[in-house]
Amino acid sequence: MSKWVSFSTGEGSRVGLVDGDDVLALAGDEDILGVLGDLESAEGRVGSERFSLADVQILPTVPHPPSVRDFMAFEQHVRTGFEYMGFDVPQQFYELPVFYFTNPRALVGARDSVPVPPGSELFDFELEVAAVIGKEGSDLAPTEAEEHIAGYSIFVDWSARDVQANEMTMRLGPAKSKDTASTLGPFLVTPDELEPHRSGKGFDLGMRVYVNGSLYGSDVWANIHWSFGEMLSYASRGTTLSVGDVVGSGTCGMGCLIEIRYRKTEDDYPFLVPGDVVRVEIDGLGATENTIVEGVPYVDHRLPA
């Protein structure tokens, strides 16, 4: 049973074992990709260095993953989205767990600032949970696939809704609308720590999002329609999942502003602007808290007429 963190003291990425409010650093220059395959033996390589978590920079759980997939696994969120557009949930949702690839270079840590994407005026969060792969595998059965999970982290998929609406009129994406930032952290929590809470296809663990201290939305992980074993089984079909791959669940029910504004009132839940502080909590996994900041200026991608 363990909880791990990727962190920096200003001298590159390190990995350590969380002990209360401290981190016990592994000796040497190992990073998390070097220990994911055998976290149990890595515990024996913990050195004598101890740092307060308050005094270090908490990095993304996996700072440089080989890939990041994001699924659509919570039925309530999917149902709300299609209802908003005037449609029923497609039968395909119940037949296969769809996903898209997002940007592995855009991950930010649990306490990092998040810039508004260039040109976006409808900036949103998405409350999710992610699994991190600890063992390579292909064509996995769902029960087998769960054995390839090294641990879980909070995942926040930051989304430019105006950019998303434009690009997806071409029936491709989302892509650029998700390209600026995704939060992954603060910790990697091993599956055995969560096992006592197993319920349905997930865990009986609360998921909550706050903006500027006010609770905006909440759900329970156990409400997930597709288990991570099922998602990983589908993802591994005809290809190889690599150590360090990150797999997001997709947004939970009431886990984003689009859904909250539709179910409640738009005026009380405006889109994000610089200065807003978004805090996400998942029981057992910890909390992230990101401040929204001004993004870089928009640069026109078209040549002059």
C-alpha positions as YAML, in Angstrom:
chain: A
units: angstrom
residues:
- id: 1
  name: MET
  ca: [0.00, 0.00, 0.00]
- id: 2
  name: SER
  ca: [1.62, 3.23, -1.08]
- id: 3
  name: LYS
  ca: [1.21, 6.74, -2.38]
- id: 4
  name: TRP
  ca: [3.83, 8.27, -4.67]
- id: 5
  name: VAL
  ca: [4.59, 11.78, -5.86]
- id: 6
  name: SER
  ca: [6.72, 13.28, -8.61]
- id: 7
  name: PHE
  ca: [8.33, 16.46, -7.34]
- id: 8
  name: SER
  ca: [11.14, 18.94, -7.80]
- id: 9
  name: THR
  ca: [13.30, 20.90, -5.40]
- id: 10
  name: GLY
  ca: [14.67, 22.94, -8.28]
- id: 11
  name: GLU
  ca: [17.09, 20.29, -9.51]
- id: 12
  name: GLY
  ca: [15.03, 18.20, -11.92]
- id: 13
  name: SER
  ca: [12.29, 15.63, -11.53]
- id: 14
  name: ARG
  ca: [12.40, 13.19, -8.62]
- id: 15
  name: VAL
  ca: [10.03, 10.62, -7.18]
- id: 16
  name: GLY
  ca: [9.26, 9.74, -3.61]
- id: 17
  name: LEU
  ca: [6.97, 7.95, -1.21]
- id: 18
  name: VAL
  ca: [4.39, 10.11, 0.55]
- id: 19
  name: ASP
  ca: [4.56, 9.93, 4.35]
- id: 20
  name: GLY
  ca: [1.91, 12.16, 5.90]
- id: 21
  name: ASP
  ca: [2.76, 15.75, 4.95]
- id: 22
  name: ASP
  ca: [6.25, 14.77, 3.77]
- id: 23
  name: VAL
  ca: [7.85, 12.99, 0.85]
- id: 24
  name: LEU
  ca: [10.64, 10.45, 1.31]
- id: 25
  name: ALA
  ca: [12.79, 10.73, -1.79]
- id: 26
  name: LEU
  ca: [14.21, 7.76, -3.63]
- id: 27
  name: ALA
  ca: [17.97, 7.73, -3.62]
- id: 28
  name: GLY
  ca: [19.67, 8.77, -6.85]
- id: 29
  name: ASP
  ca: [18.02, 10.31, -9.88]
- id: 30
  name: GLU
  ca: [15.19, 7.85, -10.54]
- id: 31
  name: ASP
  ca: [11.95, 9.28, -11.88]
- id: 32
  name: ILE
  ca: [8.53, 7.72, -11.77]
- id: 33
  name: LEU
  ca: [8.84, 6.00, -15.15]
- id: 34
  name: GLY
  ca: [11.69, 4.00, -13.66]
- id: 35
  name: VAL
  ca: [9.67, 2.66, -10.74]
- id: 36
  name: LEU
  ca: [6.13, 2.18, -12.07]
- id: 37
  name: GLY
  ca: [6.78, -1.43, -12.99]
- id: 38
  name: ASP
  ca: [7.70, -2.45, -9.44]
- id: 39
  name: LEU
  ca: [6.60, 0.05, -6.83]
- id: 40
  name: GLU
  ca: [6.95, -2.51, -4.05]
- id: 41
  name: SER
  ca: [10.68, -2.95, -4.56]
- id: 42
  name: ALA
  ca: [11.07, 0.81, -5.09]
- id: 43
  name: GLU
  ca: [9.97, 1.32, -1.49]
- id: 44
  name: GLY
  ca: [13.19, -0.40, -0.46]
- id: 45
  name: ARG
  ca: [15.21, 2.24, -2.32]
- id: 46
  name: VAL
  ca: [13.84, 5.16, -0.34]
- id: 47
  name: GLY
  ca: [16.78, 7.18, 0.93]
- id: 48
  name: SER
  ca: [17.25, 9.41, 3.94]
- id: 49
  name: GLU
  ca: [16.10, 12.65, 2.30]
- id: 50
  name: ARG
  ca: [12.78, 13.95, 3.62]
- id: 51
  name: PHE
  ca: [11.02, 17.04, 2.29]
- id: 52
  name: SER
  ca: [7.82, 18.76, 3.31]
- id: 53
  name: LEU
  ca: [5.25, 18.55, 0.52]
- id: 54
  name: ALA
  ca: [4.53, 22.22, 1.17]
- id: 55
  name: ASP
  ca: [8.12, 23.13, 0.24]
- id: 56
  name: VAL
  ca: [8.49, 21.26, -3.06]
- id: 57
  name: GLN
  ca: [7.01, 21.72, -6.51]
- id: 58
  name: ILE
  ca: [4.54, 18.92, -7.13]
- id: 59
  name: LEU
  ca: [4.95, 17.82, -10.72]
- id: 60
  name: PRO
  ca: [2.43, 15.94, -12.87]
- id: 61
  name: THR
  ca: [2.22, 12.39, -11.55]
- id: 62
  name: VAL
  ca: [3.93, 11.23, -14.74]
- id: 63
  name: PRO
  ca: [5.74, 14.33, -16.05]
- id: 64
  name: HIS
  ca: [6.44, 12.87, -19.51]
- id: 65
  name: PRO
  ca: [4.06, 9.99, -20.29]
- id: 66
  name: PRO
  ca: [4.34, 8.09, -23.59]
- id: 67
  name: SER
  ca: [0.68, 8.86, -24.32]
- id: 68
  name: VAL
  ca: [-2.51, 10.25, -22.80]
- id: 69
  name: ARG
  ca: [-5.90, 8.80, -23.72]
- id: 70
  name: ASP
  ca: [-9.15, 10.32, -22.49]
- id: 71
  name: PHE
  ca: [-12.34, 8.25, -22.45]
- id: 72
  name: MET
  ca: [-16.04, 9.03, -22.05]
- id: 73
  name: ALA
  ca: [-17.10, 6.66, -19.28]
- id: 74
  name: PHE
  ca: [-19.65, 8.45, -17.06]
- id: 75
  name: GLU
  ca: [-23.18, 8.02, -18.42]
- id: 76
  name: GLN
  ca: [-24.71, 11.05, -16.70]
- id: 77
  name: HIS
  ca: [-22.25, 13.41, -18.35]
- id: 78
  name: VAL
  ca: [-22.78, 11.79, -21.74]
- id: 79
  name: ARG
  ca: [-26.56, 11.85, -21.35]
- id: 80
  name: THR
  ca: [-26.55, 15.52, -20.42]
- id: 81
  name: GLY
  ca: [-24.37, 16.39, -23.39]
- id: 82
  name: PHE
  ca: [-26.63, 14.70, -25.90]
- id: 83
  name: GLU
  ca: [-29.76, 16.04, -24.22]
- id: 84
  name: TYR
  ca: [-28.31, 19.54, -24.53]
- id: 85
  name: MET
  ca: [-27.97, 18.98, -28.29]
- id: 86
  name: GLY
  ca: [-31.45, 17.48, -28.57]
- id: 87
  name: PHE
  ca: [-30.44, 13.83, -29.05]
- id: 88
  name: ASP
  ca: [-30.69, 10.53, -27.22]
- id: 89
  name: VAL
  ca: [-27.52, 8.80, -26.07]
- id: 90
  name: PRO
  ca: [-26.23, 6.77, -29.05]
- id: 91
  name: GLN
  ca: [-26.36, 3.00, -28.62]
- id: 92
  name: GLN
  ca: [-22.63, 2.95, -29.36]
- id: 93
  name: PHE
  ca: [-21.92, 4.45, -25.93]
- id: 94
  name: TYR
  ca: [-23.15, 1.20, -24.36]
- id: 95
  name: GLU
  ca: [-21.19, -0.96, -26.80]
- id: 96
  name: LEU
  ca: [-17.71, 0.54, -26.77]
- id: 97
  name: PRO
  ca: [-15.77, 2.96, -24.54]
- id: 98
  name: VAL
  ca: [-14.63, 5.64, -26.98]
- id: 99
  name: PHE
  ca: [-11.57, 7.82, -26.37]
- id: 100
  name: TYR
  ca: [-9.33, 10.39, -28.01]
- id: 101
  name: PHE
  ca: [-5.61, 11.09, -27.66]
- id: 102
  name: THR
  ca: [-4.65, 14.33, -25.94]
- id: 103
  name: ASN
  ca: [-1.34, 16.17, -25.53]
- id: 104
  name: PRO
  ca: [1.21, 14.42, -23.24]
- id: 105
  name: ARG
  ca: [3.39, 17.57, -23.30]
- id: 106
  name: ALA
  ca: [0.61, 19.70, -21.80]
- id: 107
  name: LEU
  ca: [0.44, 18.10, -18.35]
- id: 108
  name: VAL
  ca: [0.67, 20.43, -15.35]
- id: 109
  name: GLY
  ca: [1.03, 19.74, -11.64]
- id: 110
  name: ALA
  ca: [-1.52, 19.89, -8.85]
- id: 111
  name: ARG
  ca: [-0.58, 23.43, -7.79]
- id: 112
  name: ASP
  ca: [0.52, 24.92, -11.12]
- id: 113
  name: SER
  ca: [-1.18, 27.85, -12.82]
- id: 114
  name: VAL
  ca: [-3.25, 27.13, -15.94]
- id: 115
  name: PRO
  ca: [-3.29, 29.65, -18.82]
- id: 116
  name: VAL
  ca: [-6.40, 30.47, -20.79]
- id: 117
  name: PRO
  ca: [-5.89, 29.06, -24.32]
- id: 118
  name: PRO
  ca: [-5.18, 31.76, -26.92]
- id: 119
  name: GLY
  ca: [-8.38, 33.33, -28.21]
- id: 120
  name: SER
  ca: [-10.73, 31.38, -25.93]
- id: 121
  name: GLU
  ca: [-13.53, 33.12, -24.04]
- id: 122
  name: LEU
  ca: [-15.35, 29.96, -22.90]
- id: 123
  name: PHE
  ca: [-12.79, 28.18, -20.71]
- id: 124
  name: ASP
  ca: [-13.94, 25.15, -18.74]
- id: 125
  name: PHE
  ca: [-12.69, 22.40, -16.42]
- id: 126
  name: GLU
  ca: [-13.51, 18.68, -16.54]
- id: 127
  name: LEU
  ca: [-13.32, 16.63, -13.34]
- id: 128
  name: GLU
  ca: [-11.93, 13.16, -14.05]
- id: 129
  name: VAL
  ca: [-9.88, 10.33, -12.60]
- id: 130
  name: ALA
  ca: [-6.93, 8.75, -14.40]
- id: 131
  name: ALA
  ca: [-5.20, 5.39, -14.30]
- id: 132
  name: VAL
  ca: [-1.46, 5.08, -14.93]
- id: 133
  name: ILE
  ca: [-0.11, 1.97, -16.64]
- id: 134
  name: GLY
  ca: [2.58, 0.05, -14.75]
- id: 135
  name: LYS
  ca: [3.05, -2.94, -17.03]
- id: 136
  name: GLU
  ca: [3.16, -3.19, -20.81]
- id: 137
  name: GLY
  ca: [0.39, -5.17, -22.44]
- id: 138
  name: SER
  ca: [-1.60, -5.85, -25.59]
- id: 139
  name: ASP
  ca: [-5.03, -7.34, -26.34]
- id: 140
  name: LEU
  ca: [-5.91, -7.57, -22.66]
- id: 141
  name: ALA
  ca: [-9.11, -8.95, -21.18]
- id: 142
  name: PRO
  ca: [-10.79, -6.53, -18.73]
- id: 143
  name: THR
  ca: [-9.82, -8.45, -15.58]
- id: 144
  name: GLU
  ca: [-6.28, -8.88, -16.87]
- id: 145
  name: ALA
  ca: [-6.07, -5.20, -17.79]
- id: 146
  name: GLU
  ca: [-6.73, -4.10, -14.20]
- id: 147
  name: GLU
  ca: [-3.53, -5.89, -13.18]
- id: 148
  name: HIS
  ca: [-1.62, -3.48, -15.43]
- id: 149
  name: ILE
  ca: [-2.68, -0.40, -13.44]
- id: 150
  name: ALA
  ca: [0.11, 1.01, -11.26]
- id: 151
  name: GLY
  ca: [-2.16, 3.54, -9.62]
- id: 152
  name: TYR
  ca: [-4.69, 6.34, -9.91]
- id: 153
  name: SER
  ca: [-4.52, 10.14, -9.94]
- id: 154
  name: ILE
  ca: [-6.83, 13.11, -10.27]
- id: 155
  name: PHE
  ca: [-7.12, 14.32, -13.86]
- id: 156
  name: VAL
  ca: [-8.48, 17.73, -14.88]
- id: 157
  name: ASP
  ca: [-9.08, 18.18, -18.59]
- id: 158
  name: TRP
  ca: [-9.01, 21.94, -19.29]
- id: 159
  name: SER
  ca: [-11.23, 22.74, -22.27]
- id: 160
  name: ALA
  ca: [-11.71, 25.74, -24.57]
- id: 161
  name: ARG
  ca: [-15.39, 25.26, -25.40]
- id: 162
  name: ASP
  ca: [-15.54, 27.87, -28.18]
- id: 163
  name: VAL
  ca: [-12.52, 26.33, -29.90]
- id: 164
  name: GLN
  ca: [-14.04, 22.88, -29.41]
- id: 165
  name: ALA
  ca: [-17.36, 23.88, -30.98]
- id: 166
  name: ASN
  ca: [-15.58, 25.26, -34.04]
- id: 167
  name: GLU
  ca: [-13.19, 22.39, -34.65]
- id: 168
  name: MET
  ca: [-15.77, 19.67, -34.12]
- id: 169
  name: THR
  ca: [-18.04, 21.00, -36.86]
- id: 170
  name: MET
  ca: [-15.52, 19.17, -39.07]
- id: 171
  name: ARG
  ca: [-16.28, 15.89, -37.20]
- id: 172
  name: LEU
  ca: [-12.72, 15.67, -35.92]
- id: 173
  name: GLY
  ca: [-11.52, 16.16, -32.38]
- id: 174
  name: PRO
  ca: [-11.55, 17.42, -29.75]
- id: 175
  name: ALA
  ca: [-7.95, 18.43, -30.37]
- id: 176
  name: LYS
  ca: [-6.75, 22.04, -30.20]
- id: 177
  name: SER
  ca: [-9.46, 22.81, -27.63]
- id: 178
  name: LYS
  ca: [-7.72, 20.44, -25.18]
- id: 179
  name: ASP
  ca: [-4.14, 21.26, -26.16]
- id: 180
  name: THR
  ca: [-3.09, 23.82, -23.55]
- id: 181
  name: ALA
  ca: [-3.19, 22.02, -20.20]
- id: 182
  name: SER
  ca: [-4.31, 18.92, -18.31]
- id: 183
  name: THR
  ca: [-3.73, 18.56, -14.57]
- id: 184
  name: LEU
  ca: [-2.47, 15.19, -13.33]
- id: 185
  name: GLY
  ca: [-1.82, 14.76, -9.61]
- id: 186
  name: PRO
  ca: [-1.09, 15.25, -6.86]
- id: 187
  name: PHE
  ca: [-0.25, 11.61, -6.13]
- id: 188
  name: LEU
  ca: [-0.17, 8.15, -7.63]
- id: 189
  name: VAL
  ca: [-2.28, 6.00, -5.30]
- id: 190
  name: THR
  ca: [-1.84, 2.25, -5.68]
- id: 191
  name: PRO
  ca: [-4.98, 0.18, -6.36]
- id: 192
  name: ASP
  ca: [-4.79, -1.77, -3.11]
- id: 193
  name: GLU
  ca: [-5.34, 1.43, -1.13]
- id: 194
  name: LEU
  ca: [-8.69, 1.92, -2.88]
- id: 195
  name: GLU
  ca: [-9.83, -1.71, -2.89]
- id: 196
  name: PRO
  ca: [-11.86, -1.48, 0.37]
- id: 197
  name: HIS
  ca: [-14.04, 1.12, -1.39]
- id: 198
  name: ARG
  ca: [-14.76, -0.91, -4.54]
- id: 199
  name: SER
  ca: [-18.35, -0.51, -5.67]
- id: 200
  name: GLY
  ca: [-19.95, -1.31, -9.02]
- id: 201
  name: LYS
  ca: [-17.41, -0.66, -11.76]
- id: 202
  name: GLY
  ca: [-15.52, 1.91, -9.72]
- id: 203
  name: PHE
  ca: [-15.10, 2.92, -6.10]
- id: 204
  name: ASP
  ca: [-17.39, 4.54, -3.56]
- id: 205
  name: LEU
  ca: [-15.28, 7.69, -3.48]
- id: 206
  name: GLY
  ca: [-16.61, 11.23, -3.80]
- id: 207
  name: MET
  ca: [-15.50, 13.58, -6.59]
- id: 208
  name: ARG
  ca: [-15.93, 17.34, -6.12]
- id: 209
  name: VAL
  ca: [-14.99, 20.56, -7.89]
- id: 210
  name: TYR
  ca: [-14.89, 24.03, -6.35]
- id: 211
  name: VAL
  ca: [-14.37, 27.43, -7.96]
- id: 212
  name: ASN
  ca: [-13.16, 30.23, -5.70]
- id: 213
  name: GLY
  ca: [-14.19, 28.20, -2.66]
- id: 214
  name: SER
  ca: [-17.76, 27.44, -3.79]
- id: 215
  name: LEU
  ca: [-18.83, 23.86, -4.52]
- id: 216
  name: TYR
  ca: [-19.84, 23.69, -8.19]
- id: 217
  name: GLY
  ca: [-20.38, 19.98, -8.86]
- id: 218
  name: SER
  ca: [-19.96, 16.50, -7.42]
- id: 219
  name: ASP
  ca: [-20.34, 12.84, -8.28]
- id: 220
  name: VAL
  ca: [-19.20, 9.42, -7.05]
- id: 221
  name: TRP
  ca: [-16.61, 7.32, -8.88]
- id: 222
  name: ALA
  ca: [-18.86, 4.26, -8.50]
- id: 223
  name: ASN
  ca: [-21.31, 5.85, -10.97]
- id: 224
  name: ILE
  ca: [-18.90, 5.17, -13.83]
- id: 225
  name: HIS
  ca: [-20.41, 3.10, -16.67]
- id: 226
  name: TRP
  ca: [-17.17, 1.62, -18.02]
- id: 227
  name: SER
  ca: [-14.59, 0.20, -15.60]
- id: 228
  name: PHE
  ca: [-10.92, 1.01, -16.10]
- id: 229
  name: GLY
  ca: [-10.39, -2.67, -16.88]
- id: 230
  name: GLU
  ca: [-12.86, -2.39, -19.75]
- id: 231
  name: MET
  ca: [-11.36, 0.86, -20.98]
- id: 232
  name: LEU
  ca: [-7.84, -0.56, -20.94]
- id: 233
  name: SER
  ca: [-8.99, -3.74, -22.65]
- id: 234
  name: TYR
  ca: [-10.42, -1.66, -25.49]
- id: 235
  name: ALA
  ca: [-7.38, 0.64, -25.62]
- id: 236
  name: SER
  ca: [-4.99, -2.32, -25.83]
- id: 237
  name: ARG
  ca: [-6.77, -4.01, -28.72]
- id: 238
  name: GLY
  ca: [-4.35, -4.38, -31.62]
- id: 239
  name: THR
  ca: [-1.73, -2.18, -29.98]
- id: 240
  name: THR
  ca: [0.51, -1.98, -26.91]
- id: 241
  name: LEU
  ca: [-0.08, -0.04, -23.72]
- id: 242
  name: SER
  ca: [3.26, 1.26, -22.45]
- id: 243
  name: VAL
  ca: [4.52, 1.83, -18.92]
- id: 244
  name: GLY
  ca: [3.59, 5.37, -17.95]
- id: 245
  name: ASP
  ca: [0.62, 5.71, -20.31]
- id: 246
  name: VAL
  ca: [-2.14, 7.82, -18.78]
- id: 247
  name: VAL
  ca: [-5.80, 6.92, -19.25]
- id: 248
  name: GLY
  ca: [-8.49, 9.42, -18.24]
- id: 249
  name: SER
  ca: [-12.06, 8.45, -17.40]
- id: 250
  name: GLY
  ca: [-13.76, 11.38, -19.05]
- id: 251
  name: THR
  ca: [-15.89, 13.86, -17.15]
- id: 252
  name: CYS
  ca: [-17.99, 12.65, -14.24]
- id: 253
  name: GLY
  ca: [-21.57, 13.82, -13.77]
- id: 254
  name: MET
  ca: [-21.77, 17.55, -12.98]
- id: 255
  name: GLY
  ca: [-18.02, 17.70, -13.47]
- id: 256
  name: CYS
  ca: [-17.79, 20.59, -15.95]
- id: 257
  name: LEU
  ca: [-19.27, 24.04, -16.46]
- id: 258
  name: ILE
  ca: [-21.14, 23.11, -19.63]
- id: 259
  name: GLU
  ca: [-23.16, 20.53, -17.71]
- id: 260
  name: ILE
  ca: [-23.49, 22.61, -14.53]
- id: 261
  name: ARG
  ca: [-24.72, 25.65, -16.49]
- id: 262
  name: TYR
  ca: [-27.28, 23.51, -18.31]
- id: 263
  name: ARG
  ca: [-28.58, 21.78, -15.17]
- id: 264
  name: LYS
  ca: [-28.49, 24.87, -12.94]
- id: 265
  name: THR
  ca: [-28.20, 28.52, -14.08]
- id: 266
  name: GLU
  ca: [-25.74, 30.10, -16.49]
- id: 267
  name: ASP
  ca: [-25.47, 33.40, -14.61]
- id: 268
  name: ASP
  ca: [-24.31, 31.73, -11.39]
- id: 269
  name: TYR
  ca: [-21.65, 29.60, -13.09]
- id: 270
  name: PRO
  ca: [-19.67, 31.73, -15.55]
- id: 271
  name: PHE
  ca: [-16.82, 30.37, -17.61]
- id: 272
  name: LEU
  ca: [-13.34, 30.64, -16.12]
- id: 273
  name: VAL
  ca: [-11.31, 33.85, -16.23]
- id: 274
  name: PRO
  ca: [-7.83, 34.77, -14.96]
- id: 275
  name: GLY
  ca: [-7.77, 34.85, -11.17]
- id: 276
  name: ASP
  ca: [-10.24, 32.00, -10.69]
- id: 277
  name: VAL
  ca: [-9.04, 29.16, -8.46]
- id: 278
  name: VAL
  ca: [-10.29, 25.67, -9.31]
- id: 279
  name: ARG
  ca: [-9.97, 23.00, -6.65]
- id: 280
  name: VAL
  ca: [-10.69, 19.35, -7.39]
- id: 281
  name: GLU
  ca: [-10.98, 16.65, -4.72]
- id: 282
  name: ILE
  ca: [-11.36, 12.91, -5.06]
- id: 283
  name: ASP
  ca: [-11.59, 10.97, -1.83]
- id: 284
  name: GLY
  ca: [-8.51, 8.80, -1.41]
- id: 285
  name: LEU
  ca: [-6.57, 10.56, -4.17]
- id: 286
  name: GLY
  ca: [-6.06, 14.00, -2.66]
- id: 287
  name: ALA
  ca: [-6.75, 17.43, -4.15]
- id: 288
  name: THR
  ca: [-5.50, 19.71, -6.90]
- id: 289
  name: GLU
  ca: [-5.76, 23.50, -6.86]
- id: 290
  name: ASN
  ca: [-4.97, 25.45, -10.01]
- id: 291
  name: THR
  ca: [-5.16, 29.20, -10.56]
- id: 292
  name: ILE
  ca: [-6.29, 30.41, -13.97]
- id: 293
  name: VAL
  ca: [-3.93, 32.97, -15.52]
- id: 294
  name: GLU
  ca: [-3.83, 35.07, -18.67]
- id: 295
  name: GLY
  ca: [-2.75, 33.12, -21.72]
- id: 296
  name: VAL
  ca: [-0.43, 34.14, -24.52]
- id: 297
  name: PRO
  ca: [-1.77, 36.38, -27.31]
- id: 298
  name: TYR
  ca: [-3.69, 34.79, -30.17]
- id: 299
  name: VAL
  ca: [-1.62, 34.41, -33.35]
- id: 300
  name: ASP
  ca: [-3.59, 34.07, -36.60]
- id: 301
  name: HIS
  ca: [-2.75, 30.77, -38.31]
- id: 302
  name: ARG
  ca: [-3.68, 32.08, -41.78]
- id: 303
  name: LEU
  ca: [-1.40, 33.82, -44.23]
- id: 304
  name: PRO
  ca: [-2.38, 37.41, -45.05]
- id: 305
  name: ALA
  ca: [-4.89, 37.67, -47.89]
...
